[in-house]
């Protein structure tokens, strides 16, 4: 398969935007109006009617425009041939726990992997009416205006963000040690509860770096494109190429990348690297 043209990428981005905005409208209609909240089998892993309704809208749009493309959706799982050249990774409501508590930090995230590489992303924060978009080679924007990562060059002056996976109570690989260590040597570490928005905020310079484990492709695909197109860097914790099936990511403004990677690996030794790799499909 030949690489997609800029025109094709723009088309994919426009449809991803349509889907993200449509899902966001659904979320707005449900915010503060939930009747029930379910658990999906893991403590703290919540599911609401808003997740289901928003995903249904996204799937309808993607199926209508790209009936031959595969989809990996948080609620519906694998749809179509997952080894397809085109795989949409979608999270209709990233930040379900926040949403269920009416905490205003959540989004709809639509990402497209082409030949396994994240190349298109649209993330919509309906509460703050912020639309983040990017496609490989086409740049990154917030509400249609160009964005860039921060220029913070010292880890001690950085503001970071991270998160904690649902299995944090069952494993020693729970990110607590990393969180404490980096809190002591930076200007602070935030925990927002939405991986896609964390990446979007690194892309637009509000945050300088982000790391997390236990993630799925739908959590990060769109955000990776945003960070890279805004001038940032995305790798594994140890600086090696990012593997989307690993569930473990380090994303920064590039300037502090090596320093943050070094500090992470002091807490999370390279010798333990292979013990904790996970597949989230």
N, C-alpha and C positions, 0 to 999 in steps of 0.2 A: 504494500500500500504506500502511495506517495504521501508526503506531508500535506496537510490541509493548507489551502491558500488563505491569505488574510481575509478574503471575502467569505470563505466558508466559516472561518473562526468567528467572524462578526455575526454571521447568521446564527451559529450555535449560541453565541453570547446573547443575542437578542431574544432567542427562545428561552434560554436559561433565566433571563431577566423577567420575561413574561410569567414564567412559572413561579419565580420567587415572589413577585409582586402579588400574584393571585393567591398564593399560599398565605402571604402576609395579611391580605384582606380577610381571609378566613380566621386567622389567629386574632385579629382585631375584634372580630365579631364574637369570639368565644371568651376573650379576656375578661375575667371577673364574673363570668356566667357559667362556669363549669358546675355540673350537677354531681358528677362522680369522678373519682380518680382511681385508676387501677394500678396494680403492680404487675410487672411482666415476668415474675418468677425469681427476680433477684431483689433483695431489700434495697429500697431507694430508687429502683429503676422503674419510673412511673410512665403511665400511658393514659392519655385523655382523649375525649372525643375530638378535641382540637387537632391532635396529632393525626388521627385517622382522616378527618375531613380535609385537612391541608394536604396530606399525602395524596388523597384521591384527586384533588385538583391538579397537583403536579403531574401525576401519572397520566391523566387525561390529556394534558397539553403535550407532554413528551411523546406519548403514543400517537397523537394526531399528527405531529410534525415529523417524527422519526420512528415509524413503526418497526423498522429493522434494528434499531439500537437496543442494546441490553441495558438493564437498570438494576442497580443495587440500592434498595430502599430500606430505611431503618425498620419500618413496620411491616412491609410486604416481603422483604427479603430479596432473593434473586429472581429476576424476571428476564427471560431470554437467555441467550448463550453468553455466559460470563466471560468467555475468552474472546468475545467480539472485539473488533478494533475500537468500537465506540461503546463506552460503558459510563452511564450516568450514575453518579453516587449522590443520593439525595437524603437530606434530613429535613423533614417538613417542619419540625419544631425542635431546634437545638436549644436546650435549656428548659426542658419540660418541668423539672422541679421548681425552677424559678417561676415559670408560668402558673403552675398550680397554686403557688403561694402569692401570686400577684406581685412578684418581684420583677421590676421592669427591665429584664436583661435576657433576651431570647431572640431567635431569628429563624428564618427559613434559609437553607443552604442548598444550592444546586451546583454540582461540579461535574465536569466531563473529563474522563480519562480517554486519551486517544493513544492506542497501542501501549496502554499501561501507564502513560505519563499524564499527570494533571495539566490540562491546557486551557480550560475555560471554567470560570467561576462567577456566580452571582449570589450575594448574601444580602438579605433584606431584614433590617431591624424595624419592625412596624411600629413599635412604641415610640421610637425617636425619629421615625421616618427617614432612615438612612439606608441608602442603597449603595452597596459596594460591588464593583464589577471589574473583571479583568479577563484577558485572553492572551495567550502566549504571543509575544511580539507586538501586542497592541496597547500595552500600558495598563495602568490600574486607576480607577476613579472612585470617588465618593460623591453621590448625587451629581454625576456626570462631570465633575471637576477632577483634574489629575491629582494624585496623591503620591507621596514619597515617604519612605521610612525615615526615622529620626537620624540625627548625626551624633548622638551620644557615643563617645568613644571610650569612656572609662566605666567599667562594671560598677565601681563604687558610686557612680552618679546615675545609674540606670534605674528604671522602674520596670519590673518584670511581672509576669502573670503566669499562673499554672492552674492545674486542676487535679482532682483525685478520683480515681476510678471506683466503680461500684464494688469491686472486690477488695477494697482497701482494708477491710476488717479481717479478711481471711489470708492475707499475704504480707510478708515482711517487705516485699517490693511494692511499697505503698506510697512512695514519694514524700513521706513525712520528713525524713532526714534531709533530703534535697531542699525541701521548703524551708526548714529551719536554718540550714547552712547559708542559703542564698539570701534569706531575710536579714541575716546579720551583716552581710558584706555589700549590700546594695541599699538604695533608698527605699526599697520596699518590694514586696511580692503580693500581688492581688490574686484573688480567687473569685472569678466571675460566674462560672457555671455554664458557659457556652463557648466551646472550643472554636467554633467558626467566627464568633465575634472577637475572641482573643486574637486570632490571626488577622482579622480585619483591622483591629486597632494597632497591631504591630505595623501593618502595611501603611496606615495613615499617620504613623509617628506618635500616637498617643502613648504607646508602650514600646519599650526597647527590645524586649525579648520574651519568649514563651517556650516552655517545655511541658510535656505531659506524657503519660503512659496510659495504656488501656483503651486507646482510641480505635475507632473504626473508620473505614475509607469515607463514609458519608460525613464524618465529623470534620475532616481536614482537606478533602480534595479541592473545594472551592477556595479555601483560605490559603492554601499553598500557592496557587496561581496569583492571588492578590499580593502576597508577600514578595514573591520573586519578581513580579512585574513592577512592584514599587521600589525595587532596588535592594531587597532583603535577601537573606540566605536561609535555606531549609536543608537540614541534614538529620542524620541519626545523632544521638547524644555525643558519640565520640568523634563526630565530624565526618564520618563516612557517608556515602550516598544514602539518602532516605529511602526506606523500603515501606511501601504503603501497607503491607500486610503485617508489619511489626507492631503497629499500634503505639509506637514511641517516636516522638518528634522533638526537634529543637529548631526554633525559628527565631531569627533576630534581624536587626537592622544591618547586619554584616559587620559593623564596626566592633561589636563586642562578642562576636560569634566564637572566636577562638578562646577568649577568656572565660566565657560562660561554659563552653564545652569542657575546658580544663577543670573548672570548679565542680561541674556535675560529675565528672569521672573520678574526682577525689572521693566523692560520697558513694558513687555507683561504679565500682571498679570494673575496668575493662575485662578482667579475668572472669567476672560474673556475667558478661554480656550474653553469652549463649543460653544461660539458664532461664532467662526471663522473656525470650522472644515469644510472642503470641500471634495467632492468626485470628482475625476478627470477622472473617466472612461467615 
